[in-house]
Amino acid sequence: MVTLEWCKTQKKGVRLIEPNENLSRRYMEEANQTLDSLENVDGKWRIIMGYYACYHALYSILMRIGIKCEIHECTLLLMHSIPGFQQGHIEFIQQLKEDRIAVQYYLKEKKITDTKDIRGFIATCKGIREGIDAERIRRLLSHEN
């Protein structure tokens, strides 16, 4: 089982870096552009793009806080440390990740017919990003064992 402590020990795992407002903004723009493009594709690409739209929205929060993480499972695990995310948000993006892996690597048949939940997740990330207390989160992460 992946834990935050394990993530902190991995080379591409959780690292505190200098917060980057510009990159944070660019990740959110990328999430919105991917979401807009999602309307013009179908099949497995809707799931793949839907996941990355949500992932980039989440990563925009991390860049604002000053957290770098290149392991997706660890990035999603960080949601438990960020106020504003509910268990439903965490379950949603984890399921979307599993669906992406299933269609991308195992060629399973899965579909997204409605982008409402993806739009909602991105909107939640925008709200969290705007109101985040980055220093508080940084302190919490640096003191967790």
Residue pairs with C-beta under 8 A, 6 or more apart in sequence:
2 73
2 74
2 77
3 77
4 14
4 74
4 77
4 78
4 80
4 81
4 141
4 144
5 144
5 145
6 13
6 74
7 13
7 14
7 69
7 71
7 73
7 74
7 77
8 14
10 71
10 74
12 69
12 70
12 71
13 69
13 70
13 71
13 74
14 67
14 68
14 69
14 74
14 78
14 141
15 67
15 68
15 69
16 66
16 67
16 68
16 138
16 141
16 142
17 66
17 67
17 68
18 66
19 63
19 64
19 65
19 66
19 134
20 63
20 64
20 66
21 63
21 64
23 63
24 60
24 61
24 63
24 64
24 129
25 60
26 60
27 56
27 57
27 59
27 60
27 63
28 56
28 57
28 60
28 125
28 126
28 129
30 56
31 53
31 54
31 56
31 57
31 60
31 122
31 125
32 53
32 122
34 49
34 52
34 53
34 56
35 50
35 53
35 115
35 118
35 119
35 122
37 49
38 46
38 49
38 50
38 53
38 115
38 118
39 115
41 49
43 111
44 103
44 104
44 107
44 110
46 111
46 112
47 96
47 99
47 100
47 103
47 110
47 111
47 112
48 100
48 103
48 104
50 96
50 100
50 112
50 115
50 118
51 93
51 96
51 97
51 99
51 100
52 100
53 118
53 122
54 92
54 93
54 96
54 118
54 121
54 122
54 125
55 72
55 75
55 93
55 97
57 121
57 122
57 125
57 126
58 75
58 76
58 79
58 93
58 125
59 75
60 125
60 129
61 82
61 125
61 128
61 129
61 132
62 68
62 69
62 75
62 78
64 129
64 132
64 134
65 82
65 132
65 134
65 137
65 138
66 134
66 138
67 78
67 137
67 138
67 141
69 75
69 78
72 97
76 90
76 93
76 94
76 97
79 85
79 89
79 90
79 93
80 90
81 137
81 140
81 141
81 144
82 128
82 132
82 137
83 128
83 132
83 133
84 124
84 127
84 128
84 131
84 132
85 124
85 128
89 121
89 124
92 117
92 121
93 121
96 118
99 110
102 108
102 110
103 109
103 110
112 118
